[in-house]
Structures are given as structure tokens and as C-alpha cells.
Amino acid sequence: MGDGLTRREALDRMVDAVSLQVQASIDNNNPENLFKPADAKYFMMFAAGTDVAGGELRIEVDSVTIEDAGTREYVESDSDANPRLTCV
């Protein structure tokens, strides 16, 4: 998941989070870490979100490549009524 004030910021943060997860799994020889399901909260956000139109999302870390990753945009407002975009 990535969170930000703009779609680009949210997508960049999501790519960073996925890249760090993959790199840590490679560094620690722990591929099982990549297959742990997310908390139910994030599945609910994904289901409530809308498809993000755009080009291909490709993430490469060492010998691992993630292609054709789908993202959905979930909009949430904080107490100041400033929308936050979350890509899941």
C-alpha cells in the first residue's frame, strides 16, 4: 500500500514498499515472507477502491520482476477534510 496527497506520490510509496519487502526477503533468504496475506483492512480498502487507469506498473528488485501489477485507488479524508489517496 502507498499513501499520498497525489496519485503519483501514493504510487511511488507503494512501489517503494513492495521493493523493500522483496529486497528484505531476498537478503534474508525468506521467500515465504512474500506470500503472507495482508490484514483484512487492506483487502476491504482494495474492494472499496476504484481501478487506477494508466500504464504498466513494473517493479524490478535483483532477480525478481513484478509485471502487470494492478492497483486500485482508495480515497479517504482526514479530520481536516484533506483527501488522502491510497494505492493498494
N, C-alpha and C positions, 0 to 999 in steps of 0.2 A: 504494500500500500504506500502511496505517496500523497502528501498533503501540501497545499499551497494556495496562494491568493490567485494564481493564474493556472490555466491548464498546463502550460509549459513547465511551470515550477513544480506542479504536482507530478507530472510525468517524469521529470528529471529526478525527483526524490524517489519515485517508485523504482526507476532503473537503478539508482544508487543502492537502494535497499536490497533489491534482488541480486545485484552484483556482489555486494558484501556477503550475503547469505551463501551464494555459490562459492565465492573465494574462501570463506571460512570452512566450508565443507571440504573443499579440495585440500586446503592447507592442513586440516586435521584428519584427513582420510576418513571422513564421516559422511558418505553419500546418503545414509538414512536421514540425515538432517534435512535434506531437500524434500522429503516426502511426508513431513509432518503436516497434518491439516491445520489450517488457520482456525482461530477462535470463531465461534458461531456469529459473533458480532460482525465480522468481516464478510461472511457469506451473506448475511442479511443486507449489508451495505451494497454488496455486489448485485444482489437481486433487486434492490430498490433503485439502483443506478440506471443510467442510460448509456447506450453504446457511444463510444468516442469515435467519431469519424476521423480518418486520417490515414497516413501511410503505414507501412510495415514497421513494427517495433521489433528490433533485433538487438539482443544482448549477448555479448561475447566476453567470456572470462576464461582465460587459459584455453583449455581444450573443450570447453563447454559452450555451445551456442544455443540460444533460445530464439526461435524464429516464430513468426506468425502469432505472437502473443496478443491476446485480446485484452482490452481494457474497458472498463466502464467508469463513468463519471458519477460521483455521488456528491450532491451539493448540500452543505449543512451550514446553518447560520449560527454564529456565536451570540452572546448576550448583547453585543454592540450592533447587531444586525449586519455585520460584515460577512458576506458569503465566503466560505472556505470550500475549495474543490478537493476532493479526494479521488484519486485514481486507484482502483482495486482490480 
